[in-house]
Amino acid sequence: MGAFGDRLALELSSAMPGLRGRLVANAAMSDLTWFRVGGPAEVLFSPVDEDDLALFLSRCSLDVPLTIVGVGSNLLVRDGGIAGVVIRLGGKAFGSIDIAPDGALSAGAAALDMRVAKMAAEAGRGGLAFFAGIPGSVGGALSMNAGAHGVETGQVLMRARGLTRSGELHDLTSLEMNFSYRRSEPAIDLIYTSAVFATTASTIAGERAAISEIEAVRASTQPVKTRTGGSTFKNPPGYSAWKLIDEAGLRGFRSGGAHMSQLHTNFVINDEGATAFDIESLGETVRARVFAQSGIKLEWEIKRIGEFRDGQSLK
Ligand SMILES: Cc1cc2nc3c(=O)[nH]c(=O)nc-3n(C[C@H](O)[C@H](O)[C@H](O)COP(=O)(O)OP(=O)(O)OC[C@H]3O[C@@H](n4cnc5c(N)ncnc54)[C@H](O)[C@@H]3O)c2cc1C
């Protein structure tokens, strides 16, 4: 992809005078995901603000594939890398968090969920403590309807704001986001730039305690400080993915440089220099074995993006 990345970056920058954000050819995606694997992005674009992103989108040919990423806590980038442009919003322009007098909390799409929880807590506002357990960004939470401890993003969202592929700005209500379990299907596809969340009246002490409890539960039940993508598979209706994996005898099951966590069987851990292909193959083996054992087909929760390297193919 090397020469292609340089050429595309040059083509884009010459077609977009006035663009302020950085275009980086052949950018290492392995530095931008929790799994720390995967090939490069042909071009990585980091807009400096919403206007810059709108300019880029309005001038970028529809032939150029675009991929938007957050902080990569739910992503597996394949070893062949990602063709076209990967857009990643930086925390400087897209990371602000503000709380209005009525308690509505506005956050940029690159703000970390954890910071959203903590800012709400320090303002004595409730309802957002669940975000303390999710290591993603607001953009990822909107896209994935991220949830934990019985609350999902869709339940607290007032509106999301974003840009279409051609650079038009839109606001969507929570209803228009069409949320379901770990999914949003809005009528218009957007690159989210910010969101507004509802909060409830609470106390600083109460919210701090709620966050501490969430952090303690996480630390004891999940391998949070490892190279992982969180829950690998969605819970099938009426079942827990971790239990199905456990019942299939796959706790600790290893293949290539990765294994199913001992602590939480639905987490894949990259602990021995796995490739993305190792991780995806392990996941597919787990799906096949769970199906053979239970007749239930696990659906991937982790987003697998990009291309296989030459010679790689899943059976
Ligand atoms: C240790 C660990 C624990 C986890 N626990 C939970 C949990 O309890 N609950 C839970 O729901 N998830 C959990 N996750 C998964 C993950 O943190 C969430 O899915 C999170 O919302 C992903 O956010 P992100 O910024 O990392 O997005 P990424 O992983 O970078 O991307 C995920 C998806 O969001 C899209 N996206 C990202 N930003 C934008 C944007 N600005 N506009 C449009 N689309 C965008 C991407 O295109 C992609 O499809 C966990 C992950 C880890 C590693």
The ligand as a MOL file (V3000), in Angstrom:
LIG
                    3D

  0  0  0     0  0            999 V3000
M  V30 BEGIN CTAB
M  V30 COUNTS 53 58 0 0 0
M  V30 BEGIN ATOM
M  V30 1 C -11.5270 -3.6250 28.2190 0
M  V30 2 C -12.7310 -3.2550 27.4100 0
M  V30 3 C -13.9890 -3.2050 28.0090 0
M  V30 4 C -15.1260 -2.8620 27.2770 0
M  V30 5 N -16.3460 -2.8050 27.9100 0
M  V30 6 C -17.4460 -2.4240 27.2040 0
M  V30 7 C -18.7330 -2.3350 27.8390 0
M  V30 8 O -18.8860 -2.5910 29.0280 0
M  V30 9 N -19.7920 -1.9600 27.0920 0
M  V30 10 C -19.6780 -1.6620 25.7640 0
M  V30 11 O -20.6800 -1.2980 25.1370 0
M  V30 12 N -18.4760 -1.7440 25.1440 0
M  V30 13 C -17.3780 -2.1060 25.8140 0
M  V30 14 N -16.1580 -2.2000 25.1750 0
M  V30 15 C -16.0860 -1.9330 23.7280 0
M  V30 16 C -15.8070 -0.4790 23.3340 0
M  V30 17 O -15.1450 0.2230 24.3720 0
M  V30 18 C -17.0980 0.2670 22.9380 0
M  V30 19 O -17.7330 -0.3530 21.8400 0
M  V30 20 C -16.8080 1.7300 22.5700 0
M  V30 21 O -18.0460 2.3910 22.4030 0
M  V30 22 C -15.9870 1.8810 21.3010 0
M  V30 23 O -15.5770 3.2370 21.2130 0
M  V30 24 P -14.2460 3.6230 20.4130 0
M  V30 25 O -14.0910 5.0870 20.4600 0
M  V30 26 O -13.1040 2.8090 20.8940 0
M  V30 27 O -14.6710 3.1830 18.9450 0
M  V30 28 P -13.8390 2.3110 17.9030 0
M  V30 29 O -13.5430 0.9830 18.4940 0
M  V30 30 O -12.6910 3.0740 17.3800 0
M  V30 31 O -14.9350 2.1370 16.7580 0
M  V30 32 C -16.1020 1.3710 17.0090 0
M  V30 33 C -17.1560 1.7310 15.9500 0
M  V30 34 O -17.5870 3.0660 16.1660 0
M  V30 35 C -17.4950 3.8140 14.9590 0
M  V30 36 N -17.1610 5.2060 15.3020 0
M  V30 37 C -16.1970 5.6340 16.1670 0
M  V30 38 N -16.1770 6.9790 16.2300 0
M  V30 39 C -17.1510 7.4050 15.3770 0
M  V30 40 C -17.6140 8.6930 14.9830 0
M  V30 41 N -17.0950 9.8390 15.4560 0
M  V30 42 N -18.6380 8.7590 14.0640 0
M  V30 43 C -19.1710 7.6190 13.5520 0
M  V30 44 N -18.7670 6.3880 13.8900 0
M  V30 45 C -17.7730 6.2730 14.7910 0
M  V30 46 C -16.3800 3.1250 14.1660 0
M  V30 47 O -16.5510 3.3590 12.7740 0
M  V30 48 C -16.6240 1.6630 14.5200 0
M  V30 49 O -17.6180 1.0970 13.7050 0
M  V30 50 C -15.0070 -2.5480 25.8960 0
M  V30 51 C -13.7480 -2.5840 25.2830 0
M  V30 52 C -12.6100 -2.9260 26.0280 0
M  V30 53 C -11.2750 -2.9410 25.3490 0
M  V30 END ATOM
M  V30 BEGIN BOND
M  V30 1 1 1 2
M  V30 2 1 2 3
M  V30 3 2 2 52
M  V30 4 2 3 4
M  V30 5 1 4 5
M  V30 6 1 4 50
M  V30 7 2 5 6
M  V30 8 1 6 7
M  V30 9 1 6 13
M  V30 10 2 7 8
M  V30 11 1 7 9
M  V30 12 1 9 10
M  V30 13 2 10 11
M  V30 14 1 10 12
M  V30 15 2 12 13
M  V30 16 1 13 14
M  V30 17 1 14 15
M  V30 18 1 14 50
M  V30 19 1 15 16
M  V30 20 1 16 17
M  V30 21 1 16 18
M  V30 22 1 18 19
M  V30 23 1 18 20
M  V30 24 1 20 21
M  V30 25 1 20 22
M  V30 26 1 22 23
M  V30 27 1 23 24
M  V30 28 2 24 25
M  V30 29 1 24 26
M  V30 30 1 24 27
M  V30 31 1 27 28
M  V30 32 2 28 29
M  V30 33 1 28 30
M  V30 34 1 28 31
M  V30 35 1 31 32
M  V30 36 1 32 33
M  V30 37 1 33 34
M  V30 38 1 33 48
M  V30 39 1 34 35
M  V30 40 1 35 36
M  V30 41 1 35 46
M  V30 42 1 36 37
M  V30 43 1 36 45
M  V30 44 2 37 38
M  V30 45 1 38 39
M  V30 46 1 39 40
M  V30 47 2 39 45
M  V30 48 1 40 41
M  V30 49 2 40 42
M  V30 50 1 42 43
M  V30 51 2 43 44
M  V30 52 1 44 45
M  V30 53 1 46 47
M  V30 54 1 46 48
M  V30 55 1 48 49
M  V30 56 2 50 51
M  V30 57 1 51 52
M  V30 58 1 52 53
M  V30 END BOND
M  V30 END CTAB
M  END
